[in-house]
Amino acid sequence: MNYISFSCNLFSLFFHTRVYVSEWRKKHEKPRNKFVKLSD
C-alpha cells in the first residue's frame, strides 16, 4: 500500500469523524447547555 495515500485516507477519515462528532454534539448538547444556563 502507498504510504502517502494511506495517510491521506487516515486524515480524511479523521477529519470527517471530527465534523460528524461536532455536528452530533451540536444537536445533542443544546438541551444540556440550556439546562446548565437555567440552573446558573
PDB file of N, CA, C and O in Angstrom:
ATOM      1  N   MET A   1       0.849  -1.201   0.000  1.00  0.00           N
ATOM      2  CA  MET A   1       0.000   0.000   0.000  1.00  0.00           C
ATOM      3  C   MET A   1       0.887   1.254   0.000  1.00  0.00           C
ATOM      4  O   MET A   1       1.941   1.291   0.634  1.00  0.00           O
ATOM      5  N   ASN A   2       0.439   2.252  -0.711  1.00  0.00           N
ATOM      6  CA  ASN A   2       1.188   3.502  -0.774  1.00  0.00           C
ATOM      7  C   ASN A   2       1.025   4.274   0.537  1.00  0.00           C
ATOM      8  O   ASN A   2      -0.085   4.518   1.009  1.00  0.00           O
ATOM      9  N   TYR A   3       2.170   4.647   1.102  1.00  0.00           N
ATOM     10  CA  TYR A   3       2.136   5.323   2.411  1.00  0.00           C
ATOM     11  C   TYR A   3       1.393   6.655   2.336  1.00  0.00           C
ATOM     12  O   TYR A   3       0.606   6.983   3.225  1.00  0.00           O
ATOM     13  N   ILE A   4       1.645   7.423   1.270  1.00  0.00           N
ATOM     14  CA  ILE A   4       1.017   8.749   1.137  1.00  0.00           C
ATOM     15  C   ILE A   4      -0.497   8.603   1.033  1.00  0.00           C
ATOM     16  O   ILE A   4      -1.237   9.322   1.705  1.00  0.00           O
ATOM     17  N   SER A   5      -0.952   7.700   0.215  1.00  0.00           N
ATOM     18  CA  SER A   5      -2.400   7.522   0.069  1.00  0.00           C
ATOM     19  C   SER A   5      -3.008   7.023   1.380  1.00  0.00           C
ATOM     20  O   SER A   5      -4.132   7.381   1.732  1.00  0.00           O
ATOM     21  N   PHE A   6      -2.256   6.201   2.088  1.00  0.00           N
ATOM     22  CA  PHE A   6      -2.739   5.711   3.377  1.00  0.00           C
ATOM     23  C   PHE A   6      -2.916   6.863   4.353  1.00  0.00           C
ATOM     24  O   PHE A   6      -3.955   6.955   5.007  1.00  0.00           O
ATOM     25  N   SER A   7      -1.925   7.745   4.468  1.00  0.00           N
ATOM     26  CA  SER A   7      -2.046   8.865   5.402  1.00  0.00           C
ATOM     27  C   SER A   7      -3.130   9.842   4.960  1.00  0.00           C
ATOM     28  O   SER A   7      -3.785  10.464   5.796  1.00  0.00           O
ATOM     29  N   CYS A   8      -3.319   9.980   3.657  1.00  0.00           N
ATOM     30  CA  CYS A   8      -4.406  10.840   3.172  1.00  0.00           C
ATOM     31  C   CYS A   8      -5.765  10.267   3.579  1.00  0.00           C
ATOM     32  O   CYS A   8      -6.652  10.996   4.024  1.00  0.00           O
ATOM     33  N   ASN A   9      -5.909   8.974   3.422  1.00  0.00           N
ATOM     34  CA  ASN A   9      -7.163   8.331   3.816  1.00  0.00           C
ATOM     35  C   ASN A   9      -7.393   8.470   5.311  1.00  0.00           C
ATOM     36  O   ASN A   9      -8.507   8.738   5.761  1.00  0.00           O
ATOM     37  N   LEU A  10      -6.334   8.286   6.064  1.00  0.00           N
ATOM     38  CA  LEU A  10      -6.434   8.405   7.509  1.00  0.00           C
ATOM     39  C   LEU A  10      -6.849   9.815   7.898  1.00  0.00           C
ATOM     40  O   LEU A  10      -7.722  10.008   8.744  1.00  0.00           O
ATOM     41  N   PHE A  11      -6.213  10.794   7.271  1.00  0.00           N
ATOM     42  CA  PHE A  11      -6.531  12.185   7.558  1.00  0.00           C
ATOM     43  C   PHE A  11      -7.978  12.494   7.212  1.00  0.00           C
ATOM     44  O   PHE A  11      -8.690  13.118   8.000  1.00  0.00           O
ATOM     45  N   SER A  12      -8.411  12.063   6.047  1.00  0.00           N
ATOM     46  CA  SER A  12      -9.786  12.362   5.634  1.00  0.00           C
ATOM     47  C   SER A  12     -10.784  11.666   6.562  1.00  0.00           C
ATOM     48  O   SER A  12     -11.816  12.239   6.910  1.00  0.00           O
ATOM     49  N   LEU A  13     -10.477  10.438   6.959  1.00  0.00           N
ATOM     50  CA  LEU A  13     -11.336   9.731   7.906  1.00  0.00           C
ATOM     51  C   LEU A  13     -11.413  10.491   9.223  1.00  0.00           C
ATOM     52  O   LEU A  13     -12.495  10.680   9.779  1.00  0.00           O
ATOM     53  N   PHE A  14     -10.258  10.923   9.717  1.00  0.00           N
ATOM     54  CA  PHE A  14     -10.199  11.680  10.963  1.00  0.00           C
ATOM     55  C   PHE A  14     -10.996  12.974  10.843  1.00  0.00           C
ATOM     56  O   PHE A  14     -11.757  13.333  11.742  1.00  0.00           O
ATOM     57  N   PHE A  15     -10.812  13.671   9.723  1.00  0.00           N
ATOM     58  CA  PHE A  15     -11.499  14.932   9.516  1.00  0.00           C
ATOM     59  C   PHE A  15     -13.012  14.740   9.492  1.00  0.00           C
ATOM     60  O   PHE A  15     -13.747  15.473  10.154  1.00  0.00           O
ATOM     61  N   HIS A  16     -13.474  13.752   8.727  1.00  0.00           N
ATOM     62  CA  HIS A  16     -14.915  13.517   8.634  1.00  0.00           C
ATOM     63  C   HIS A  16     -15.489  13.083   9.976  1.00  0.00           C
ATOM     64  O   HIS A  16     -16.613  13.447  10.324  1.00  0.00           O
ATOM     65  N   THR A  17     -14.726  12.318  10.716  1.00  0.00           N
ATOM     66  CA  THR A  17     -15.177  11.900  12.038  1.00  0.00           C
ATOM     67  C   THR A  17     -15.325  13.105  12.950  1.00  0.00           C
ATOM     68  O   THR A  17     -16.302  13.215  13.691  1.00  0.00           O
ATOM     69  N   ARG A  18     -14.357  14.005  12.896  1.00  0.00           N
ATOM     70  CA  ARG A  18     -14.440  15.223  13.720  1.00  0.00           C
ATOM     71  C   ARG A  18     -15.650  16.057  13.354  1.00  0.00           C
ATOM     72  O   ARG A  18     -16.369  16.541  14.227  1.00  0.00           O
ATOM     73  N   VAL A  19     -15.871  16.223  12.068  1.00  0.00           N
ATOM     74  CA  VAL A  19     -17.022  17.004  11.607  1.00  0.00           C
ATOM     75  C   VAL A  19     -18.314  16.347  12.084  1.00  0.00           C
ATOM     76  O   VAL A  19     -19.217  17.013  12.591  1.00  0.00           O
ATOM     77  N   TYR A  20     -18.384  15.027  11.911  1.00  0.00           N
ATOM     78  CA  TYR A  20     -19.593  14.308  12.322  1.00  0.00           C
ATOM     79  C   TYR A  20     -19.830  14.450  13.828  1.00  0.00           C
ATOM     80  O   TYR A  20     -20.953  14.697  14.268  1.00  0.00           O
ATOM     81  N   VAL A  21     -18.772  14.294  14.602  1.00  0.00           N
ATOM     82  CA  VAL A  21     -18.895  14.377  16.063  1.00  0.00           C
ATOM     83  C   VAL A  21     -19.325  15.772  16.485  1.00  0.00           C
ATOM     84  O   VAL A  21     -20.167  15.924  17.370  1.00  0.00           O
ATOM     85  N   SER A  22     -18.754  16.788  15.859  1.00  0.00           N
ATOM     86  CA  SER A  22     -19.123  18.152  16.251  1.00  0.00           C
ATOM     87  C   SER A  22     -20.571  18.453  15.869  1.00  0.00           C
ATOM     88  O   SER A  22     -21.284  19.133  16.607  1.00  0.00           O
ATOM     89  N   GLU A  23     -21.003  17.944  14.715  1.00  0.00           N
ATOM     90  CA  GLU A  23     -22.414  18.110  14.332  1.00  0.00           C
ATOM     91  C   GLU A  23     -23.319  17.389  15.317  1.00  0.00           C
ATOM     92  O   GLU A  23     -24.348  17.923  15.733  1.00  0.00           O
ATOM     93  N   TRP A  24     -22.934  16.171  15.690  1.00  0.00           N
ATOM     94  CA  TRP A  24     -23.731  15.390  16.629  1.00  0.00           C
ATOM     95  C   TRP A  24     -23.815  16.113  17.962  1.00  0.00           C
ATOM     96  O   TRP A  24     -24.883  16.171  18.572  1.00  0.00           O
ATOM     97  N   ARG A  25     -22.700  16.665  18.418  1.00  0.00           N
ATOM     98  CA  ARG A  25     -22.687  17.380  19.689  1.00  0.00           C
ATOM     99  C   ARG A  25     -23.589  18.596  19.638  1.00  0.00           C
ATOM    100  O   ARG A  25     -24.302  18.880  20.600  1.00  0.00           O
ATOM    101  N   LYS A  26     -23.566  19.314  18.531  1.00  0.00           N
ATOM    102  CA  LYS A  26     -24.423  20.492  18.397  1.00  0.00           C
ATOM    103  C   LYS A  26     -25.883  20.096  18.615  1.00  0.00           C
ATOM    104  O   LYS A  26     -26.626  20.789  19.310  1.00  0.00           O
ATOM    105  N   LYS A  27     -26.279  18.992  18.024  1.00  0.00           N
ATOM    106  CA  LYS A  27     -27.673  18.561  18.134  1.00  0.00           C
ATOM    107  C   LYS A  27     -27.991  18.122  19.559  1.00  0.00           C
ATOM    108  O   LYS A  27     -29.056  18.444  20.086  1.00  0.00           O
ATOM    109  N   HIS A  28     -27.072  17.387  20.182  1.00  0.00           N
ATOM    110  CA  HIS A  28     -27.418  16.688  21.415  1.00  0.00           C
ATOM    111  C   HIS A  28     -27.023  17.430  22.680  1.00  0.00           C
ATOM    112  O   HIS A  28     -27.493  17.088  23.765  1.00  0.00           O
ATOM    113  N   GLU A  29     -26.170  18.438  22.563  1.00  0.00           N
ATOM    114  CA  GLU A  29     -25.745  19.123  23.785  1.00  0.00           C
ATOM    115  C   GLU A  29     -26.510  20.424  24.009  1.00  0.00           C
ATOM    116  O   GLU A  29     -26.346  21.049  25.057  1.00  0.00           O
ATOM    117  N   LYS A  30     -27.318  20.840  23.080  1.00  0.00           N
ATOM    118  CA  LYS A  30     -28.072  22.081  23.255  1.00  0.00           C
ATOM    119  C   LYS A  30     -28.973  22.036  24.486  1.00  0.00           C
ATOM    120  O   LYS A  30     -28.911  22.952  25.305  1.00  0.00           O
ATOM    121  N   PRO A  31     -29.808  21.009  24.652  1.00  0.00           N
ATOM    122  CA  PRO A  31     -30.663  20.946  25.841  1.00  0.00           C
ATOM    123  C   PRO A  31     -29.852  20.999  27.136  1.00  0.00           C
ATOM    124  O   PRO A  31     -30.236  21.677  28.089  1.00  0.00           O
ATOM    125  N   ARG A  32     -28.748  20.291  27.163  1.00  0.00           N
ATOM    126  CA  ARG A  32     -27.920  20.250  28.360  1.00  0.00           C
ATOM    127  C   ARG A  32     -27.363  21.642  28.647  1.00  0.00           C
ATOM    128  O   ARG A  32     -27.345  22.079  29.798  1.00  0.00           O
ATOM    129  N   ASN A  33     -26.911  22.335  27.607  1.00  0.00           N
ATOM    130  CA  ASN A  33     -26.387  23.683  27.795  1.00  0.00           C
ATOM    131  C   ASN A  33     -27.474  24.616  28.332  1.00  0.00           C
ATOM    132  O   ASN A  33     -27.220  25.418  29.231  1.00  0.00           O
ATOM    133  N   LYS A  34     -28.662  24.512  27.789  1.00  0.00           N
ATOM    134  CA  LYS A  34     -29.785  25.311  28.271  1.00  0.00           C
ATOM    135  C   LYS A  34     -30.044  25.015  29.745  1.00  0.00           C
ATOM    136  O   LYS A  34     -30.271  25.919  30.549  1.00  0.00           O
ATOM    137  N   PHE A  35     -30.005  23.746  30.073  1.00  0.00           N
ATOM    138  CA  PHE A  35     -30.269  23.335  31.450  1.00  0.00           C
ATOM    139  C   PHE A  35     -29.225  23.921  32.394  1.00  0.00           C
ATOM    140  O   PHE A  35     -29.550  24.415  33.474  1.00  0.00           O
ATOM    141  N   VAL A  36     -27.961  23.855  31.965  1.00  0.00           N
ATOM    142  CA  VAL A  36     -26.877  24.390  32.790  1.00  0.00           C
ATOM    143  C   VAL A  36     -27.060  25.892  32.981  1.00  0.00           C
ATOM    144  O   VAL A  36     -26.909  26.406  34.089  1.00  0.00           O
ATOM    145  N   LYS A  37     -27.384  26.593  31.898  1.00  0.00           N
ATOM    146  CA  LYS A  37     -27.606  28.038  31.998  1.00  0.00           C
ATOM    147  C   LYS A  37     -28.784  28.328  32.929  1.00  0.00           C
ATOM    148  O   LYS A  37     -28.735  29.261  33.730  1.00  0.00           O
ATOM    149  N   LEU A  38     -29.823  27.535  32.819  1.00  0.00           N
ATOM    150  CA  LEU A  38     -31.005  27.743  33.628  1.00  0.00           C
ATOM    151  C   LEU A  38     -30.681  27.550  35.114  1.00  0.00           C
ATOM    152  O   LEU A  38     -31.155  28.309  35.959  1.00  0.00           O
ATOM    153  N   SER A  39     -29.882  26.545  35.422  1.00  0.00           N
ATOM    154  CA  SER A  39     -29.566  26.270  36.819  1.00  0.00           C
ATOM    155  C   SER A  39     -28.591  27.301  37.384  1.00  0.00           C
ATOM    156  O   SER A  39     -28.558  27.521  38.595  1.00  0.00           O
ATOM    157  N   ASP A  40     -27.805  27.931  36.526  1.00  0.00           N
ATOM    158  CA  ASP A  40     -26.949  29.035  36.970  1.00  0.00           C
ATOM    159  C   ASP A  40     -27.836  30.212  37.354  1.00  0.00           C
ATOM    160  O   ASP A  40     -27.331  31.259  37.760  1.00  0.00           O
TER     161      ASP A  40
END
